[in-house]
Amino acid sequence: MLGTKFAFSTAYHPQTDGLAERMIQTIDYIIRRFCAYGMEYKDHKGYTHDCVTLLPAVQLANNTIQHSTTRKSPSLVEKG
C-alpha cells in the first residue's frame, strides 16, 4: 500500500535495521527504572501514586520525545 515490504525476521538480523528491537529495549529500560524505586511514589504535593497509575505519563513522555534516529517523535511519525 505504501511501498513497504513485509519480512519476517529476528532481532539484529542483517536484513533489518533493529529499530523495533531497540525501541522495545528502551521502553523496557524506562519501565524498569521507573518502577525500581518501589510500587508507591509520593509527589511534592503529598499525593501517593503507584507505578501502574503513572504508566500513562511514561507512555506520553516516550511518545513525545524526539528520537535520535528519526529526529521526530513516535506519535508524529505514526500519526503525521
PyMOL Python script that loads the backbone (N, CA, C, O; Angstrom):
from pymol import cmd

cmd.read_pdbstr("""\
ATOM      1  N   MET A   1       0.809  -1.177   0.000  1.00  0.00           N
ATOM      2  CA  MET A   1       0.000   0.000   0.000  1.00  0.00           C
ATOM      3  C   MET A   1       0.866   1.261   0.000  1.00  0.00           C
ATOM      4  O   MET A   1       0.643   2.168  -0.802  1.00  0.00           O
ATOM      5  N   LEU A   2       1.837   1.318   0.883  1.00  0.00           N
ATOM      6  CA  LEU A   2       2.705   2.484   0.957  1.00  0.00           C
ATOM      7  C   LEU A   2       4.083   2.209   0.367  1.00  0.00           C
ATOM      8  O   LEU A   2       5.011   2.995   0.560  1.00  0.00           O
ATOM      9  N   GLY A   3       4.216   1.125  -0.334  1.00  0.00           N
ATOM     10  CA  GLY A   3       5.506   0.787  -0.918  1.00  0.00           C
ATOM     11  C   GLY A   3       6.432   0.076   0.056  1.00  0.00           C
ATOM     12  O   GLY A   3       7.642   0.019  -0.163  1.00  0.00           O
ATOM     13  N   THR A   4       5.865  -0.470   1.140  1.00  0.00           N
ATOM     14  CA  THR A   4       6.686  -1.183   2.104  1.00  0.00           C
ATOM     15  C   THR A   4       6.659  -2.672   1.808  1.00  0.00           C
ATOM     16  O   THR A   4       5.739  -3.178   1.165  1.00  0.00           O
ATOM     17  N   LYS A   5       7.678  -3.361   2.285  1.00  0.00           N
ATOM     18  CA  LYS A   5       7.776  -4.796   2.073  1.00  0.00           C
ATOM     19  C   LYS A   5       7.776  -5.480   3.431  1.00  0.00           C
ATOM     20  O   LYS A   5       8.574  -5.128   4.299  1.00  0.00           O
ATOM     21  N   PHE A   6       6.897  -6.449   3.625  1.00  0.00           N
ATOM     22  CA  PHE A   6       6.779  -7.175   4.876  1.00  0.00           C
ATOM     23  C   PHE A   6       7.760  -8.335   4.866  1.00  0.00           C
ATOM     24  O   PHE A   6       7.796  -9.112   3.912  1.00  0.00           O
ATOM     25  N   ALA A   7       8.556  -8.458   5.923  1.00  0.00           N
ATOM     26  CA  ALA A   7       9.517  -9.550   6.012  1.00  0.00           C
ATOM     27  C   ALA A   7       9.602 -10.025   7.454  1.00  0.00           C
ATOM     28  O   ALA A   7       9.706  -9.214   8.374  1.00  0.00           O
ATOM     29  N   PHE A   8       9.556 -11.346   7.654  1.00  0.00           N
ATOM     30  CA  PHE A   8       9.749 -11.907   8.980  1.00  0.00           C
ATOM     31  C   PHE A   8      11.231 -11.881   9.298  1.00  0.00           C
ATOM     32  O   PHE A   8      12.067 -12.132   8.431  1.00  0.00           O
ATOM     33  N   SER A   9      11.552 -11.577  10.546  1.00  0.00           N
ATOM     34  CA  SER A   9      12.961 -11.539  10.920  1.00  0.00           C
ATOM     35  C   SER A   9      13.093 -11.747  12.416  1.00  0.00           C
ATOM     36  O   SER A   9      12.101 -11.753  13.145  1.00  0.00           O
ATOM     37  N   THR A  10      14.311 -11.916  12.860  1.00  0.00           N
ATOM     38  CA  THR A  10      14.614 -11.992  14.279  1.00  0.00           C
ATOM     39  C   THR A  10      15.396 -10.750  14.664  1.00  0.00           C
ATOM     40  O   THR A  10      15.835  -9.982  13.808  1.00  0.00           O
ATOM     41  N   ALA A  11      15.561 -10.569  15.940  1.00  0.00           N
ATOM     42  CA  ALA A  11      16.279  -9.382  16.410  1.00  0.00           C
ATOM     43  C   ALA A  11      17.706  -9.375  15.878  1.00  0.00           C
ATOM     44  O   ALA A  11      18.382 -10.403  15.858  1.00  0.00           O
ATOM     45  N   TYR A  12      18.144  -8.218  15.455  1.00  0.00           N
ATOM     46  CA  TYR A  12      19.501  -7.986  14.960  1.00  0.00           C
ATOM     47  C   TYR A  12      19.843  -8.839  13.740  1.00  0.00           C
ATOM     48  O   TYR A  12      21.011  -9.155  13.514  1.00  0.00           O
ATOM     49  N   HIS A  13      18.850  -9.206  12.967  1.00  0.00           N
ATOM     50  CA  HIS A  13      19.090  -9.929  11.722  1.00  0.00           C
ATOM     51  C   HIS A  13      19.647  -8.946  10.706  1.00  0.00           C
ATOM     52  O   HIS A  13      19.192  -7.803  10.662  1.00  0.00           O
ATOM     53  N   PRO A  14      20.607  -9.343   9.893  1.00  0.00           N
ATOM     54  CA  PRO A  14      21.215  -8.406   8.940  1.00  0.00           C
ATOM     55  C   PRO A  14      20.238  -7.768   7.963  1.00  0.00           C
ATOM     56  O   PRO A  14      20.531  -6.704   7.417  1.00  0.00           O
ATOM     57  N   GLN A  15      19.079  -8.391   7.724  1.00  0.00           N
ATOM     58  CA  GLN A  15      18.131  -7.833   6.766  1.00  0.00           C
ATOM     59  C   GLN A  15      17.250  -6.745   7.373  1.00  0.00           C
ATOM     60  O   GLN A  15      16.485  -6.105   6.653  1.00  0.00           O
ATOM     61  N   THR A  16      17.343  -6.528   8.670  1.00  0.00           N
ATOM     62  CA  THR A  16      16.557  -5.484   9.323  1.00  0.00           C
ATOM     63  C   THR A  16      17.495  -4.471   9.951  1.00  0.00           C
ATOM     64  O   THR A  16      18.695  -4.715  10.078  1.00  0.00           O
ATOM     65  N   ASP A  17      16.940  -3.338  10.339  1.00  0.00           N
ATOM     66  CA  ASP A  17      17.777  -2.323  10.970  1.00  0.00           C
ATOM     67  C   ASP A  17      17.707  -2.374  12.496  1.00  0.00           C
ATOM     68  O   ASP A  17      18.455  -1.657  13.161  1.00  0.00           O
ATOM     69  N   GLY A  18      16.838  -3.195  13.063  1.00  0.00           N
ATOM     70  CA  GLY A  18      16.777  -3.373  14.506  1.00  0.00           C
ATOM     71  C   GLY A  18      16.088  -2.253  15.264  1.00  0.00           C
ATOM     72  O   GLY A  18      16.188  -2.199  16.490  1.00  0.00           O
ATOM     73  N   LEU A  19      15.385  -1.351  14.570  1.00  0.00           N
ATOM     74  CA  LEU A  19      14.759  -0.225  15.259  1.00  0.00           C
ATOM     75  C   LEU A  19      13.663  -0.670  16.219  1.00  0.00           C
ATOM     76  O   LEU A  19      13.546  -0.129  17.319  1.00  0.00           O
ATOM     77  N   ALA A  20      12.864  -1.643  15.817  1.00  0.00           N
ATOM     78  CA  ALA A  20      11.787  -2.112  16.702  1.00  0.00           C
ATOM     79  C   ALA A  20      12.367  -2.760  17.954  1.00  0.00           C
ATOM     80  O   ALA A  20      11.874  -2.536  19.059  1.00  0.00           O
ATOM     81  N   GLU A  21      13.410  -3.562  17.780  1.00  0.00           N
ATOM     82  CA  GLU A  21      14.035  -4.205  18.925  1.00  0.00           C
ATOM     83  C   GLU A  21      14.657  -3.172  19.853  1.00  0.00           C
ATOM     84  O   GLU A  21      14.577  -3.302  21.075  1.00  0.00           O
ATOM     85  N   ARG A  22      15.266  -2.160  19.283  1.00  0.00           N
ATOM     86  CA  ARG A  22      15.873  -1.101  20.094  1.00  0.00           C
ATOM     87  C   ARG A  22      14.798  -0.321  20.848  1.00  0.00           C
ATOM     88  O   ARG A  22      14.997   0.043  22.007  1.00  0.00           O
ATOM     89  N   MET A  23      13.678  -0.065  20.212  1.00  0.00           N
ATOM     90  CA  MET A  23      12.581   0.640  20.875  1.00  0.00           C
ATOM     91  C   MET A  23      12.046  -0.178  22.046  1.00  0.00           C
ATOM     92  O   MET A  23      11.772   0.373  23.112  1.00  0.00           O
ATOM     93  N   ILE A  24      11.895  -1.490  21.856  1.00  0.00           N
ATOM     94  CA  ILE A  24      11.425  -2.360  22.931  1.00  0.00           C
ATOM     95  C   ILE A  24      12.409  -2.354  24.092  1.00  0.00           C
ATOM     96  O   ILE A  24      11.996  -2.313  25.251  1.00  0.00           O
ATOM     97  N   GLN A  25      13.710  -2.395  23.798  1.00  0.00           N
ATOM     98  CA  GLN A  25      14.721  -2.331  24.853  1.00  0.00           C
ATOM     99  C   GLN A  25      14.645  -1.011  25.611  1.00  0.00           C
ATOM    100  O   GLN A  25      14.775  -0.987  26.835  1.00  0.00           O
ATOM    101  N   THR A  26      14.439   0.077  24.893  1.00  0.00           N
ATOM    102  CA  THR A  26      14.353   1.390  25.526  1.00  0.00           C
ATOM    103  C   THR A  26      13.142   1.476  26.441  1.00  0.00           C
ATOM    104  O   THR A  26      13.248   1.959  27.568  1.00  0.00           O
ATOM    105  N   ILE A  27      11.993   1.012  25.967  1.00  0.00           N
ATOM    106  CA  ILE A  27      10.781   1.044  26.787  1.00  0.00           C
ATOM    107  C   ILE A  27      10.939   0.148  28.011  1.00  0.00           C
ATOM    108  O   ILE A  27      10.519   0.518  29.107  1.00  0.00           O
ATOM    109  N   ASP A  28      11.537  -1.020  27.835  1.00  0.00           N
ATOM    110  CA  ASP A  28      11.799  -1.923  28.949  1.00  0.00           C
ATOM    111  C   ASP A  28      12.697  -1.248  29.985  1.00  0.00           C
ATOM    112  O   ASP A  28      12.445  -1.347  31.186  1.00  0.00           O
ATOM    113  N   TYR A  29      13.738  -0.567  29.525  1.00  0.00           N
ATOM    114  CA  TYR A  29      14.656   0.143  30.414  1.00  0.00           C
ATOM    115  C   TYR A  29      13.928   1.240  31.186  1.00  0.00           C
ATOM    116  O   TYR A  29      14.115   1.378  32.395  1.00  0.00           O
ATOM    117  N   ILE A  30      13.100   2.017  30.495  1.00  0.00           N
ATOM    118  CA  ILE A  30      12.371   3.110  31.139  1.00  0.00           C
ATOM    119  C   ILE A  30      11.439   2.569  32.218  1.00  0.00           C
ATOM    120  O   ILE A  30      11.402   3.100  33.328  1.00  0.00           O
ATOM    121  N   ILE A  31      10.693   1.524  31.903  1.00  0.00           N
ATOM    122  CA  ILE A  31       9.741   0.971  32.871  1.00  0.00           C
ATOM    123  C   ILE A  31      10.468   0.378  34.069  1.00  0.00           C
ATOM    124  O   ILE A  31      10.025   0.550  35.205  1.00  0.00           O
ATOM    125  N   ARG A  32      11.577  -0.316  33.833  1.00  0.00           N
ATOM    126  CA  ARG A  32      12.343  -0.885  34.949  1.00  0.00           C
ATOM    127  C   ARG A  32      12.874   0.209  35.873  1.00  0.00           C
ATOM    128  O   ARG A  32      12.782   0.085  37.095  1.00  0.00           O
ATOM    129  N   ARG A  33      13.423   1.268  35.306  1.00  0.00           N
ATOM    130  CA  ARG A  33      13.951   2.365  36.122  1.00  0.00           C
ATOM    131  C   ARG A  33      12.826   3.124  36.818  1.00  0.00           C
ATOM    132  O   ARG A  33      12.979   3.583  37.950  1.00  0.00           O
ATOM    133  N   PHE A  34      11.718   3.248  36.143  1.00  0.00           N
ATOM    134  CA  PHE A  34      10.587   3.982  36.687  1.00  0.00           C
ATOM    135  C   PHE A  34       9.996   3.263  37.897  1.00  0.00           C
ATOM    136  O   PHE A  34       9.616   3.905  38.876  1.00  0.00           O
ATOM    137  N   CYS A  35       9.917   1.943  37.834  1.00  0.00           N
ATOM    138  CA  CYS A  35       9.311   1.164  38.916  1.00  0.00           C
ATOM    139  C   CYS A  35      10.338   0.634  39.911  1.00  0.00           C
ATOM    140  O   CYS A  35       9.964  -0.053  40.861  1.00  0.00           O
ATOM    141  N   ALA A  36      11.613   0.931  39.720  1.00  0.00           N
ATOM    142  CA  ALA A  36      12.658   0.382  40.579  1.00  0.00           C
ATOM    143  C   ALA A  36      12.621   0.948  41.991  1.00  0.00           C
ATOM    144  O   ALA A  36      13.121   0.314  42.920  1.00  0.00           O
ATOM    145  N   TYR A  37      12.046   2.116  42.166  1.00  0.00           N
ATOM    146  CA  TYR A  37      12.044   2.749  43.481  1.00  0.00           C
ATOM    147  C   TYR A  37      10.913   2.259  44.366  1.00  0.00           C
ATOM    148  O   TYR A  37      10.713   2.790  45.458  1.00  0.00           O
ATOM    149  N   GLY A  38      10.195   1.289  43.931  1.00  0.00           N
ATOM    150  CA  GLY A  38       9.105   0.740  44.725  1.00  0.00           C
ATOM    151  C   GLY A  38       7.769   0.967  44.050  1.00  0.00           C
ATOM    152  O   GLY A  38       7.667   1.691  43.060  1.00  0.00           O
ATOM    153  N   MET A  39       6.767   0.348  44.593  1.00  0.00           N
ATOM    154  CA  MET A  39       5.450   0.433  43.987  1.00  0.00           C
ATOM    155  C   MET A  39       4.728   1.731  44.327  1.00  0.00           C
ATOM    156  O   MET A  39       3.757   2.076  43.655  1.00  0.00           O
ATOM    157  N   GLU A  40       5.174   2.467  45.355  1.00  0.00           N
ATOM    158  CA  GLU A  40       4.495   3.705  45.705  1.00  0.00           C
ATOM    159  C   GLU A  40       5.443   4.888  45.603  1.00  0.00           C
ATOM    160  O   GLU A  40       6.632   4.790  45.907  1.00  0.00           O
ATOM    161  N   TYR A  41       4.889   5.992  45.173  1.00  0.00           N
ATOM    162  CA  TYR A  41       5.661   7.216  44.988  1.00  0.00           C
ATOM    163  C   TYR A  41       4.841   8.373  45.540  1.00  0.00           C
ATOM    164  O   TYR A  41       3.657   8.497  45.227  1.00  0.00           O
ATOM    165  N   LYS A  42       5.453   9.215  46.352  1.00  0.00           N
ATOM    166  CA  LYS A  42       4.756  10.379  46.900  1.00  0.00           C
ATOM    167  C   LYS A  42       5.281  11.624  46.200  1.00  0.00           C
ATOM    168  O   LYS A  42       6.482  11.896  46.222  1.00  0.00           O
ATOM    169  N   ASP A  43       4.383  12.376  45.580  1.00  0.00           N
ATOM    170  CA  ASP A  43       4.806  13.575  44.857  1.00  0.00           C
ATOM    171  C   ASP A  43       4.975  14.765  45.804  1.00  0.00           C
ATOM    172  O   ASP A  43       4.759  14.647  47.010  1.00  0.00           O
ATOM    173  N   HIS A  44       5.361  15.903  45.246  1.00  0.00           N
ATOM    174  CA  HIS A  44       5.661  17.079  46.059  1.00  0.00           C
ATOM    175  C   HIS A  44       4.430  17.659  46.761  1.00  0.00           C
ATOM    176  O   HIS A  44       4.574  18.448  47.694  1.00  0.00           O
ATOM    177  N   LYS A  45       3.239  17.287  46.334  1.00  0.00           N
ATOM    178  CA  LYS A  45       2.013  17.760  46.979  1.00  0.00           C
ATOM    179  C   LYS A  45       1.516  16.788  48.048  1.00  0.00           C
ATOM    180  O   LYS A  45       0.519  17.056  48.719  1.00  0.00           O
ATOM    181  N   GLY A  46       2.206  15.668  48.205  1.00  0.00           N
ATOM    182  CA  GLY A  46       1.825  14.698  49.218  1.00  0.00           C
ATOM    183  C   GLY A  46       0.922  13.588  48.739  1.00  0.00           C
ATOM    184  O   GLY A  46       0.536  12.725  49.527  1.00  0.00           O
ATOM    185  N   TYR A  47       0.571  13.587  47.447  1.00  0.00           N
ATOM    186  CA  TYR A  47      -0.274  12.524  46.902  1.00  0.00           C
ATOM    187  C   TYR A  47       0.562  11.272  46.668  1.00  0.00           C
ATOM    188  O   TYR A  47       1.707  11.346  46.223  1.00  0.00           O
ATOM    189  N   THR A  48      -0.024  10.136  46.971  1.00  0.00           N
ATOM    190  CA  THR A  48       0.666   8.866  46.781  1.00  0.00           C
ATOM    191  C   THR A  48       0.193   8.226  45.479  1.00  0.00           C
ATOM    192  O   THR A  48      -1.006   8.138  45.218  1.00  0.00           O
ATOM    193  N   HIS A  49       1.139   7.788  44.679  1.00  0.00           N
ATOM    194  CA  HIS A  49       0.859   7.115  43.410  1.00  0.00           C
ATOM    195  C   HIS A  49       1.618   5.794  43.394  1.00  0.00           C
ATOM    196  O   HIS A  49       2.616   5.638  44.097  1.00  0.00           O
ATOM    197  N   ASP A  50       1.152   4.860  42.604  1.00  0.00           N
ATOM    198  CA  ASP A  50       1.955   3.673  42.341  1.00  0.00           C
ATOM    199  C   ASP A  50       2.404   3.726  40.887  1.00  0.00           C
ATOM    200  O   ASP A  50       1.885   4.516  40.098  1.00  0.00           O
ATOM    201  N   CYS A  51       3.371   2.883  40.536  1.00  0.00           N
ATOM    202  CA  CYS A  51       3.945   2.978  39.190  1.00  0.00           C
ATOM    203  C   CYS A  51       2.933   2.604  38.112  1.00  0.00           C
ATOM    204  O   CYS A  51       3.089   3.016  36.963  1.00  0.00           O
ATOM    205  N   VAL A  52       1.909   1.840  38.450  1.00  0.00           N
ATOM    206  CA  VAL A  52       0.898   1.473  37.456  1.00  0.00           C
ATOM    207  C   VAL A  52       0.071   2.695  37.056  1.00  0.00           C
ATOM    208  O   VAL A  52      -0.230   2.871  35.875  1.00  0.00           O
ATOM    209  N   THR A  53      -0.298   3.535  38.016  1.00  0.00           N
ATOM    210  CA  THR A  53      -1.092   4.714  37.685  1.00  0.00           C
ATOM    211  C   THR A  53      -0.265   5.770  36.967  1.00  0.00           C
ATOM    212  O   THR A  53      -0.822   6.643  36.301  1.00  0.00           O
ATOM    213  N   LEU A  54       1.058   5.704  37.093  1.00  0.00           N
ATOM    214  CA  LEU A  54       1.918   6.679  36.428  1.00  0.00           C
ATOM    215  C   LEU A  54       2.409   6.207  35.060  1.00  0.00           C
ATOM    216  O   LEU A  54       3.102   6.956  34.370  1.00  0.00           O
ATOM    217  N   LEU A  55       2.070   4.990  34.654  1.00  0.00           N
ATOM    218  CA  LEU A  55       2.499   4.489  33.341  1.00  0.00           C
ATOM    219  C   LEU A  55       1.993   5.332  32.169  1.00  0.00           C
ATOM    220  O   LEU A  55       2.729   5.471  31.192  1.00  0.00           O
ATOM    221  N   PRO A  56       0.788   5.900  32.204  1.00  0.00           N
ATOM    222  CA  PRO A  56       0.394   6.788  31.103  1.00  0.00           C
ATOM    223  C   PRO A  56       1.332   7.986  30.937  1.00  0.00           C
ATOM    224  O   PRO A  56       1.559   8.444  29.817  1.00  0.00           O
ATOM    225  N   ALA A  57       1.877   8.494  32.046  1.00  0.00           N
ATOM    226  CA  ALA A  57       2.840   9.594  31.950  1.00  0.00           C
ATOM    227  C   ALA A  57       4.132   9.132  31.292  1.00  0.00           C
ATOM    228  O   ALA A  57       4.741   9.877  30.524  1.00  0.00           O
ATOM    229  N   VAL A  58       4.555   7.902  31.591  1.00  0.00           N
ATOM    230  CA  VAL A  58       5.746   7.345  30.942  1.00  0.00           C
ATOM    231  C   VAL A  58       5.488   7.162  29.453  1.00  0.00           C
ATOM    232  O   VAL A  58       6.352   7.463  28.630  1.00  0.00           O
ATOM    233  N   GLN A  59       4.312   6.676  29.105  1.00  0.00           N
ATOM    234  CA  GLN A  59       3.954   6.488  27.700  1.00  0.00           C
ATOM    235  C   GLN A  59       3.931   7.821  26.960  1.00  0.00           C
ATOM    236  O   GLN A  59       4.439   7.923  25.843  1.00  0.00           O
ATOM    237  N   LEU A  60       3.348   8.832  27.574  1.00  0.00           N
ATOM    238  CA  LEU A  60       3.311  10.153  26.954  1.00  0.00           C
ATOM    239  C   LEU A  60       4.719  10.706  26.756  1.00  0.00           C
ATOM    240  O   LEU A  60       5.028  11.262  25.702  1.00  0.00           O
ATOM    241  N   ALA A  61       5.567  10.555  27.761  1.00  0.00           N
ATOM    242  CA  ALA A  61       6.942  11.045  27.645  1.00  0.00           C
ATOM    243  C   ALA A  61       7.683  10.335  26.524  1.00  0.00           C
ATOM    244  O   ALA A  61       8.399  10.974  25.753  1.00  0.00           O
ATOM    245  N   ASN A  62       7.519   9.021  26.424  1.00  0.00           N
ATOM    246  CA  ASN A  62       8.201   8.269  25.371  1.00  0.00           C
ATOM    247  C   ASN A  62       7.663   8.611  23.987  1.00  0.00           C
ATOM    248  O   ASN A  62       8.428   8.662  23.024  1.00  0.00           O
ATOM    249  N   ASN A  63       6.364   8.846  23.876  1.00  0.00           N
ATOM    250  CA  ASN A  63       5.765   9.122  22.568  1.00  0.00           C
ATOM    251  C   ASN A  63       5.991  10.541  22.082  1.00  0.00           C
ATOM    252  O   ASN A  63       5.835  10.813  20.892  1.00  0.00           O
ATOM    253  N   THR A  64       6.354  11.450  22.972  1.00  0.00           N
ATOM    254  CA  THR A  64       6.524  12.840  22.554  1.00  0.00           C
ATOM    255  C   THR A  64       7.976  13.291  22.496  1.00  0.00           C
ATOM    256  O   THR A  64       8.254  14.391  22.018  1.00  0.00           O
ATOM    257  N   ILE A  65       8.907  12.470  22.972  1.00  0.00           N
ATOM    258  CA  ILE A  65      10.315  12.858  22.927  1.00  0.00           C
ATOM    259  C   ILE A  65      10.861  12.657  21.513  1.00  0.00           C
ATOM    260  O   ILE A  65      10.475  11.718  20.817  1.00  0.00           O
ATOM    261  N   GLN A  66      11.746  13.535  21.106  1.00  0.00           N
ATOM    262  CA  GLN A  66      12.348  13.429  19.774  1.00  0.00           C
ATOM    263  C   GLN A  66      13.432  12.352  19.819  1.00  0.00           C
ATOM    264  O   GLN A  66      14.358  12.432  20.626  1.00  0.00           O
ATOM    265  N   HIS A  67      13.315  11.354  18.958  1.00  0.00           N
ATOM    266  CA  HIS A  67      14.280  10.268  18.929  1.00  0.00           C
ATOM    267  C   HIS A  67      15.431  10.601  17.987  1.00  0.00           C
ATOM    268  O   HIS A  67      15.254  11.285  16.979  1.00  0.00           O
ATOM    269  N   SER A  68      16.602  10.106  18.335  1.00  0.00           N
ATOM    270  CA  SER A  68      17.810  10.481  17.594  1.00  0.00           C
ATOM    271  C   SER A  68      17.842   9.910  16.179  1.00  0.00           C
ATOM    272  O   SER A  68      18.429  10.524  15.288  1.00  0.00           O
ATOM    273  N   THR A  69      17.230   8.759  15.952  1.00  0.00           N
ATOM    274  CA  THR A  69      17.308   8.149  14.623  1.00  0.00           C
ATOM    275  C   THR A  69      16.387   8.811  13.610  1.00  0.00           C
ATOM    276  O   THR A  69      16.764   8.998  12.453  1.00  0.00           O
ATOM    277  N   THR A  70      15.191   9.163  14.037  1.00  0.00           N
ATOM    278  CA  THR A  70      14.222   9.743  13.102  1.00  0.00           C
ATOM    279  C   THR A  70      14.151  11.261  13.181  1.00  0.00           C
ATOM    280  O   THR A  70      13.624  11.910  12.277  1.00  0.00           O
ATOM    281  N   ARG A  71      14.676  11.825  14.253  1.00  0.00           N
ATOM    282  CA  ARG A  71      14.593  13.271  14.514  1.00  0.00           C
ATOM    283  C   ARG A  71      13.142  13.736  14.673  1.00  0.00           C
ATOM    284  O   ARG A  71      12.838  14.919  14.517  1.00  0.00           O
ATOM    285  N   LYS A  72      12.259  12.793  14.982  1.00  0.00           N
ATOM    286  CA  LYS A  72      10.840  13.087  15.190  1.00  0.00           C
ATOM    287  C   LYS A  72      10.339  12.251  16.357  1.00  0.00           C
ATOM    288  O   LYS A  72      10.956  11.253  16.731  1.00  0.00           O
ATOM    289  N   SER A  73       9.223  12.664  16.923  1.00  0.00           N
ATOM    290  CA  SER A  73       8.622  11.875  17.993  1.00  0.00           C
ATOM    291  C   SER A  73       7.857  10.699  17.384  1.00  0.00           C
ATOM    292  O   SER A  73       7.380  10.800  16.254  1.00  0.00           O
ATOM    293  N   PRO A  74       7.730   9.576  18.118  1.00  0.00           N
ATOM    294  CA  PRO A  74       6.993   8.429  17.581  1.00  0.00           C
ATOM    295  C   PRO A  74       5.545   8.758  17.237  1.00  0.00           C
ATOM    296  O   PRO A  74       5.024   8.236  16.251  1.00  0.00           O
ATOM    297  N   SER A  75       4.876   9.609  18.021  1.00  0.00           N
ATOM    298  CA  SER A  75       3.492   9.936  17.682  1.00  0.00           C
ATOM    299  C   SER A  75       3.407  10.758  16.414  1.00  0.00           C
ATOM    300  O   SER A  75       2.440  10.637  15.663  1.00  0.00           O
ATOM    301  N   LEU A  76       4.405  11.596  16.161  1.00  0.00           N
ATOM    302  CA  LEU A  76       4.418  12.365  14.918  1.00  0.00           C
ATOM    303  C   LEU A  76       4.676  11.450  13.723  1.00  0.00           C
ATOM    304  O   LEU A  76       4.082  11.631  12.660  1.00  0.00           O
ATOM    305  N   VAL A  77       5.560  10.471  13.895  1.00  0.00           N
ATOM    306  CA  VAL A  77       5.845   9.521  12.813  1.00  0.00           C
ATOM    307  C   VAL A  77       4.614   8.669  12.519  1.00  0.00           C
ATOM    308  O   VAL A  77       4.295   8.409  11.359  1.00  0.00           O
ATOM    309  N   GLU A  78       3.919   8.234  13.582  1.00  0.00           N
ATOM    310  CA  GLU A  78       2.766   7.353  13.401  1.00  0.00           C
ATOM    311  C   GLU A  78       1.546   8.086  12.854  1.00  0.00           C
ATOM    312  O   GLU A  78       0.872   7.582  11.956  1.00  0.00           O
ATOM    313  N   LYS A  79       1.259   9.261  13.384  1.00  0.00           N
ATOM    314  CA  LYS A  79       0.013   9.942  13.028  1.00  0.00           C
ATOM    315  C   LYS A  79       0.187  11.125  12.092  1.00  0.00           C
ATOM    316  O   LYS A  79      -0.792  11.651  11.564  1.00  0.00           O
ATOM    317  N   GLY A  80       1.411  11.538  11.889  1.00  0.00           N
ATOM    318  CA  GLY A  80       1.671  12.615  10.939  1.00  0.00           C
ATOM    319  C   GLY A  80       1.480  13.993  11.404  1.00  0.00           C
ATOM    320  O   GLY A  80       1.686  14.937  10.641  1.00  0.00           O
TER     321      GLY A  80
END
""", "prot")
cmd.dss("prot")
cmd.show_as("cartoon", "prot")
cmd.util.cbc("prot")
cmd.orient("prot")
